[in-house]
Amino acid sequence: MTGSPPAKAYHELVARVLPQARAQRTWRSDDGPLPALFISHGAPPTLDHPLWLNDLYAWGRSFPKPCGIVVVSAHWDSAPLAISNPAAGTPLYYDFGGFDRHYYTLPYATPDATALARRVTGAAADTTEVHQHPRRGLDHGAFIPLMAMYPAADVPVVQLSMPSLDPKALFDLGQRLRPLREEGILVIGSGFMTHSFEAARNPALAGHTRAFDVWAADALARGDVDALIDYRGKAPSADIAHPTADHFVPLLLTLGAAANPGATVTTRVERMFSNNSTRSVQIGGG
């Protein structure tokens, strides 16, 4: 993409698909539960990669348009559990640095999500009140993939914080969100299947991130939730693939939201980027 204007591929996608994106049929109760997704979301330059964008757009069209979307992103860990401002027009949270300034002007103006926030809060709360965060909009772990999946920006969206980086805690939170899928609400964990800046700088480490990715794909296919929760102890090269937990544990949120024996796991994106795995999966659904 050298020499191309920033986000050129994204702007071309919108110009090409916006009418059909607006016309996509919205979920009905007879469609059954929506799937739960784990998305390797990428940084703002994802918007410069036509293949990645096309994969995400096609994925969003492979099931009915959600009535609402709740996202847990690697880029917001905050306790107690918090929810983003659901008001229409809440500014995006451009939580990244060092990129062309055009990326900081891209809008994703989703509709008012007050009713969705109320429903998500009711589902997510246990003994702890969910904190309302009046100044926080969607961060790039939420809005970057959704700009490609639902470019019409016509689906209400809220974001929940990760109240802990403990994998089991995220799995449990996902389980509390699971009933929302039966109401046409899409539950998304947004991270990266491997997230190693060291591997991005050093191609000699690519074998380590690939080994972790293969292990994770196998564990997902077998439905081995216990192994995925204990990825630090069970996965090869876990310390290289994930020096910190933040980009892996959203996968456990997805697993919790999908938790149902025998649910089909489908890989929707599968390629290496900067020596890291972009594997993104759908669990359950059509």
Long-range contacts (C-beta under 8 A, 24 or more apart in sequence): 1-45, 1-48, 1-49, 4-48, 5-102, 6-44, 6-45, 6-47, 6-48, 6-99, 6-100, 6-102, 6-103, 7-44, 7-47, 7-48, 7-102, 7-103, 7-106, 8-48, 9-47, 9-48, 9-49, 9-50, 9-53, 10-47, 10-48, 10-53, 10-106, 10-147, 10-148, 12-50, 13-50, 13-53, 13-54, 13-57, 13-148, 13-151, 14-151, 17-57, 17-151, 18-151, 18-152, 21-57, 21-150, 21-151, 21-152, 21-154, 22-152, 22-154, 24-61, 24-64, 24-65, 24-152, 25-64, 25-65, 26-64, 26-65, 26-66, 26-67, 26-184, 27-63, 27-64, 27-65, 27-66, 27-67, 27-184, 28-64, 28-184, 29-184, 31-63, 31-64, 31-184, 31-286, 32-182, 32-285, 32-286, 33-181, 33-182, 33-284, 33-285, 34-63, 34-64, 34-66, 34-181, 34-184, 34-185, 34-186, 34-187, 34-285, 35-63, 35-181, 35-186, 35-258, 35-282, 35-283, 35-284, 35-285, 35-286, 36-174, 36-178, 36-181, 36-187, 36-188, 36-189, 36-254, 36-255, 36-257, 36-258, 36-282, 36-283, 36-284, 36-285, 37-186, 37-187, 37-188, 37-189, 37-254, 37-280, 37-281, 37-282, 37-283, 38-188, 38-189, 38-190, 38-191, 38-193, 38-250, 38-251, 38-254, 38-280, 38-281, 38-283, 39-145, 39-188, 39-189, 39-190, 39-191, 39-269, 39-280, 40-191, 40-192, 40-193, 40-269, 40-277, 40-278, 40-279, 40-280, 41-73, 41-74, 41-140, 41-141, 41-142, 41-144, 41-145, 41-190, 41-191, 41-192, 42-144, 42-145, 42-192, 42-273, 42-278, 43-96, 43-99, 43-140, 43-144, 44-96, 44-99, 44-103, 44-140, 44-144, 45-99, 46-144, 46-145, 46-148, 47-103, 47-106, 47-144, 47-147, 47-148, 52-148, 52-269, 52-278, 53-148, 55-268, 55-269, 56-145, 56-148, 56-149, 56-269, 57-148, 57-149, 57-151, 59-149, 59-268, 59-269, 59-280, 59-282, 60-148, 60-149, 60-150, 62-286, 63-285, 63-286, 64-184, 65-150, 65-154, 65-155, 66-155, 66-184, 66-185, 66-186, 67-116, 67-155, 67-156, 67-183, 67-184, 67-185, 68-113, 68-116, 68-119, 68-120, 68-155, 68-156, 68-157, 68-158, 68-180, 68-184, 68-185, 68-186, 69-146, 69-150, 69-155, 69-156, 69-157, 69-158, 69-185, 69-186, 69-188, 70-116, 70-120, 70-157, 70-158, 70-159, 70-160, 70-177, 70-180, 70-185, 70-186, 70-187, 70-188, 71-138, 71-141, 71-142, 71-146, 71-157, 71-158, 71-159, 71-160, 71-188, 71-189, 71-190, 72-159, 72-160, 72-161, 72-162, 72-170, 72-173, 72-188, 72-189, 72-190, 72-250, 72-253, 73-139, 73-140, 73-141, 73-142, 73-159, 73-162, 73-190, 73-191, 73-250, 74-141, 74-162, 74-190, 74-191, 74-192, 74-195, 74-246, 74-247, 74-249, 74-250, 75-139, 75-140, 75-141, 75-246, 76-136, 76-139, 76-141, 76-159, 76-161, 76-162, 77-161, 77-162, 77-163, 77-164, 77-165, 77-246, 78-131, 78-133, 78-161, 78-162, 78-163, 79-161, 79-163, 79-164, 80-128, 80-129, 80-130, 80-131, 80-163, 81-124, 81-125, 81-128, 81-130, 81-131, 81-160, 81-161, 81-163, 81-173, 82-130, 82-131, 82-132, 82-133, 82-136, 82-160, 82-161, 82-163, 83-117, 83-120, 83-121, 83-124, 83-130, 83-131, 83-132, 83-133, 83-158, 83-159, 83-160, 83-161, 84-133, 84-136, 84-137, 84-138, 84-158, 84-159, 84-160, 85-132, 85-133, 85-134, 85-135, 85-136, 85-137, 86-112, 86-113, 86-114, 86-116, 86-117, 86-156, 86-158, 87-112, 87-113, 87-114, 88-112, 88-113, 90-136, 90-137, 90-138, 91-137, 92-137, 92-138, 92-139, 92-140, 92-143, 93-136, 93-137, 93-138, 93-139, 93-140, 94-140, 95-139, 95-140, 96-140, 106-147, 107-153, 108-138, 108-143, 108-146, 108-147, 108-153, 109-153, 110-138, 110-146, 110-153, 110-154, 110-155, 110-156, 110-157, 111-153, 111-154, 111-155, 111-156, 112-156, 113-156, 113-157, 113-158, 115-156, 116-156, 116-157, 116-158, 116-185, 117-158, 119-180, 119-183, 119-185, 120-158, 120-160, 120-177, 120-180, 120-185, 123-176, 123-177, 123-179, 123-180, 124-160, 124-173, 124-176, 124-177, 126-176, 128-163, 130-160, 133-161, 141-190, 141-191, 142-188, 142-190, 145-188, 145-190, 162-246, 162-249, 162-250, 162-253, 165-244, 165-245, 165-246, 165-249, 166-249, 167-228, 167-229, 167-230, 167-231, 167-245, 167-248, 167-249, 167-252, 168-229, 168-252, 170-249, 170-250, 170-252, 170-253, 170-256, 171-225, 171-229, 171-252, 171-253, 171-255, 171-256, 171-259, 172-256, 173-253, 173-256, 174-252, 174-253, 174-254, 174-255, 174-256, 174-257, 174-258, 174-259, 175-256, 175-257, 175-259, 176-256, 177-253, 177-256, 177-257, 178-256, 178-257, 178-258, 178-259, 180-257, 181-257, 181-258, 181-284, 187-253, 187-254, 187-257, 188-254, 189-250, 189-251, 189-252, 189-253, 189-254, 189-257, 190-250, 191-246, 191-247, 191-248, 191-249, 191-250, 191-251, 192-247, 192-248, 192-276, 192-277, 192-278, 193-248, 193-251, 193-276, 193-277, 193-278, 193-279, 193-280, 194-241, 194-242, 194-276, 194-277, 195-241, 195-242, 195-243, 195-244, 195-246, 195-247, 195-248, 195-276, 196-240, 196-241, 196-242, 196-243, 196-275, 196-276, 197-243, 198-240, 198-243, 199-240, 199-241, 199-274, 199-275, 199-276, 200-274, 200-275, 200-276, 202-275, 203-275, 205-240, 205-275, 206-272, 206-275, 208-236, 208-237, 208-240, 208-241, 209-237, 209-240, 209-241, 209-272, 209-275, 209-276, 209-277, 210-272, 210-277, 211-236, 211-237, 212-236, 212-237, 212-238, 212-240, 212-241, 212-242, 212-277, 213-241, 213-277, 213-279, 216-251, 216-277, 216-279, 217-267, 217-279, 220-265, 220-281, 220-283, 221-265, 223-261, 223-262, 223-263, 223-265, 225-255, 225-259, 228-252, 228-255, 254-281, 254-283, 255-283, 258-283, 258-284, 260-284
